[in-house]
Structures are given as structure tokens and as C-alpha cells.
Amino acid sequence: MKKIIHTDKAPAPIGPYNQAVQFGNMLYTSGQIAINPATGALETDDIHKETTLVMENLKAILQAAGMNFEHVLKASIFVSDMHNFAAINKVYATYFNPETAPARETVEVANLPKFVNVEISVIASV
């Protein structure tokens, strides 16, 4: 049976979806963007800060499900400009142990919700 995961420490959904859904031992997060959960404001002026906020939003959702980044099996990163790849990757790398880092893809897209620069989702398991 699926369980809806919600935390006030990550932004509320901006559409008809949930922050994450847990099914058995699997957790599927919705894509996270750089919305500050305390203020509801977008923070997209600096790609390093933007990526950090996205990762912190994911961290809060993982914690709400009793997990952390070590539980992540797969990450999907969507970027509006592949020129930001190195900066995004630098921040992203600080959240994972290189020896146990998840599988991942990074895809450049034409636009992202609210015209942000990066959106990341993860699949995790306990």
C-alpha cells in the first residue's frame, strides 16, 4: 500500500502531486526545485545556492521518510542549461559518498517549472 510522505521542511507541491510516495521499502520523490520552504520564494540567483536548496529540500523529504542520501538508488537531474552542469555536479557531489553514489542521469530540457535552472528527483530504498 502506498504512503504519502509530507514535510513542512520542504516546499509544498505546486500542483496535483505529493512531495513523495513510499511503496513498501521504495521511496519516489517528486522533482524538487529551489523554493525556500520557509518563505515560499524561489531562490535562483546563484546556481550553487539554487542546487544546494534543491538538495536540502530532497534531504528533508528523505528524512520525513526515515531515510537519508545513503538510501538513494537513482537520481534524475533536469537542467535548463548544460553549461551549469559542473556547478550543479559540484554541489550534488557533496551529498553523496563517491563509493556508494546512486545511478543518475542529467538531461537538458527547454524549460522547467517556474523557469528554474535545475530540478532533481530521487528514488530511494530502505
Buried (B, 14 or more C-beta within 10 A) or exposed (E): EEEEBBBEBBBEEEEEEBBBBBEEEBBBBBBBBBBEBEEEEBBBEEBEEBBBBBBBBBBBBBBBBEBEBEBBEBBBBBBBEEEBBEBBEEBBEEBBEEEEBBEBEBEEEEEBEEEBBBBBBBBBEE
